[in-house]
Amino acid sequence: MKKIEAIIKPFKLDDVREAVQEFGISGITVTEVKGFGRQKGHTEIYRGAEYVVDFLPKIKLEIVVEDDKAADLVKVIQAKATTGKIGDGKIFISAVEDVVRIRTGETGSSAI
């Protein structure tokens, strides 16, 4: 199994969520996060004073899928999350050793 973690722009969440559901994924975890990469934040003016915003608001999606679906899911997320501009985000893929459904005790792929 693979865990897909995608950091995307907040306004892209609905597009990505719909595409992931159409792909056949029923479970997704969404977290509001802040951070920066090459984008390095930006400058804003508030009440006439200029200040630097170091950490930009982003959305973090976490999805666990079977190995054979991971590459296609990454393509779906990338296609829907891209704007072609700096700060579009990143997708991280990592191995998941096991999953346990708390309610039933199921493990592995059947617990996803």
N, C-alpha and C positions, 0 to 999 in steps of 0.2 A: 504494500500500500504506500501511497505518497501523500504528503501534506503539501498543499498548494497555498502559499501565503502571498497575497497580492496587495500592494500598497498603491492606491489609485486616488485620483482627484475626486472630491466629494460629489460633484455634479454628475459624475459618470456612474454612480452607484446603481441607479434604476436600470440603466441600459445593460450593465454587467449582470445584475441580478436576474433580469428577464432572460438574457442569453444563457446563463448558467442553468436556469430552470428548464428552458427549452432543450438544453443539452441532456437533461435527465437527472440532474443533481437535486436531491431533495433537502439536503442539510448544508447550511452555511452559517458561519459565525462572522458578525460584522462588529468592528470596533472603531470608534473615532479616536484617531491618534494625531500626534503632531511630530514633525521632524523636518529634515532638510537633507539634500544630497548636493548635487552639482548646482542646483537652483540657488542655494545659499540664502534663502529668505528674500525679503524685499523691504523697501522703504515706504512708509505711509505717512500722511500728514493728518494729525488730529488736533483740532482747535488751533490751527496755525503753527503747531510744533511738529517738526519732522522727527520720526523715530523709526528704528529698524525692527522688523519682525523677523526674528531668527528662525522660529519654528512655525512651519506652515501647516494648516489643517489638512489632514489626509484621512482616507478610510482604509482600514486593513480588513481584508477578507481572508478567512481560513476555511479550507475545504479539504477533506480527506477522501481520496478516491482509490480505486483499484489501480494497479500499475499500468494496465493496458489503456486506461482512460486519461491518464495524466497529461500526456503530450497534446492530445486533442483539446482538453480543457484549457490548457495554457494558451493555445491558439485562439480559442473562443474569448477568453478574458482579454488577451492582448488586442484582438480586433475591436472589441467594444470599448476598451479603456483608453485607446490612443486618441490624442488630439494632434500629434505631430509636433508638439511644442515641448520645451524643457519642463520638467516636473511631472511628466505623465506617470511616473512611478516605477516600481520594480515588481517582479514575480520571483518568489523563492520556492524551490522544490526540494523537499527533504523526505527521507525514508521514515516510515512509521513502522515500528516494530510490532505493535499489536494495538487493538482497540477492544474495549469492554463496554457493553451497554449496561448501565447500572441497574435498570429496572429488571431485565431478564437474565443477565449474566452471559448473554451471547458474546462471542469473541470473534476476532478477525473480520473478514469482509461482510459477514452477516450482521455485524454490529454497526456498520456504517449507516 
